[in-house]
């Protein structure tokens, strides 16, 4: 059977072998953010149907590079003790088991950004990811002992890395400069949308 | 006298005519963030001497376009009621006087991003700008009645607009694609650095 674009997307959802990846399951609590709130946020980042299309195309380019992208980001984290401490043991020593356990979810995140519909399941899972950065849920998924909370300032500042370092990866398939720019634009908007949702547990409901 | 690059920078600091622009004055409370913390944040966004150089060059391109850039952003805000409410009166009606009063500071912010040294004065003023988005200080600078607080989710999501819409403006001086990309990269990192600092009042000290 010839695999169509739709098949590829379906394949991406066959992720039951990723430990702790609970997307779309009853293990994920409902997001306090409504789909109406999400719609306003999509407007705020200027993310419309065109950006959605370019993000899908970015996903086609990033799919096979998703692991290399995560390795690249983790190399940047590993080189900065104030960042690597959040994936290290409580003694500050690297914890390869933690890194190995969380990596497939990080790789899957790259694919999900580009391919998932931004619906209720997606919204709920962004809430879950946000919680997993904070003292509410960090370390529990993998049963590890590590720093209990990633400060908001590093969540936000590292977003600059997640965005900007992706640009060269988007050139891998020979798209024109203009096409890469559109994919990159959609990627940056989508990443900011994710991080905005992940920031929700850090502020009081009336402040967020 | 021939104006050198240094003179241009000096000229940019002659901003005493901007009402409410208190950069470098004793009206600005000290930031709770130390210069050491700032250094870690600069590392986290991968903002080093090269980025600083490209940001200076971006500033040369954006300087004369700073007002047009702010007008562009404000047009995007005006078109979205859930964003424009934060610059409107309490009755939801536009408040042109508020917009007119705050605009020169917004324009100056574009120039400051690109030209100011990121020192203690700069750090303190980012704290002040952060506070001016929140119920701690919003509306006081201009003595207006408006919504008392900009939610974190709109501060963060609109950052995507501040970043991505600047790209076309960076092409105005005929730089190569590669040069524009470097300027844009530095701009995005610098903007994320600013917004990370502005987010500080939204979270508890142990969470930020």
Interface residues (C-beta under 8 A of the other chain):
Chain A: X37 X40 X41 X43 X44 X45 X46 X47 X76 X80 X82 X83 X134 X149 X151 X152 X153 X154 X156 X157 X158 X159 X160 X161 X163 X164 X165 X167 X177 X181 X185 X188 X189 X192 X193 X195 X196 X197 X199 X200 X202 X203 X206 X207 X208
Chain B: X37 X40 X41 X43 X44 X45 X46 X47 X76 X80 X82 X83 X134 X149 X151 X152 X153 X154 X156 X157 X158 X159 X160 X161 X163 X164 X165 X167 X177 X181 X185 X188 X189 X192 X193 X195 X196 X197 X199 X200 X202 X203 X206 X207 X208
